[in-house]
């Protein structure tokens, strides 16, 4: 129950930040943007104290750790893969152009317009 209240307060803080942006329409843009930033940061702080917030934080840490384990392709591998994809796109475009042209010609012939 306490977690639901905390999450509701977090949502209300975000809504208050956005409402402040519009309520301060006559103020400087920096003040308006700061109202949204303060609302979002306040919401994040409140949400972080809840059980789902702590669970999400642990999940985010694990995701960052897993990202560091990824073996990223080298520049050469990336360029080669991109070249293969581009060549395949060109071949498919030519193939589809030939098939489309053939079907148009066939339909015109069947309708007696050629």
Secondary structure, DSSP 8 states (H G I E B T S, - for coil): -HHHHHHHHHHHHHHHHHHHHHHTTTS-HHHHHHHHHHHHHHHHHHHHTSHHHHHHHHHHHHHHHHHHH-----HHHHHHHHHHHHHHHHHHHHHHHHHHHHHHHHHHHHTT--
